[in-house]
Amino acid sequence: MCTNGVNAGQLKAAIEQIDEAVALTRRWTHRSYHSAEDGQLEKSATTLQKAQGLLDDVRALLDEAAELVERESAQVGDVRVSLV
């Protein structure tokens, strides 16, 4: 559905694709964290663990953005196009 000049469905789908990419990156970071931890690389493991947490925050924000797109697009009335 196109609202306010923006296709809300496509925007939501784009946000979901970004989330999937971040989820994959988070999994790789998690694996790297365990490798560093198993290799007794404490500082590296700690930094990777922090990165993991930040990626979790990014995913939460993306989820929030997708919900907001849905809510906001429902609130916008019919779009009118006028010839100028």
Secondary structure, 3 states (H helix, E strand, C coil): CEECCEEHHHHHHHHHHHHHHHHHHHHHHHHHHHHHHHCCCHHHHHHHHHHHHHHHHHHHHHHHHHHHHHHHHHHCCCCCCCCC
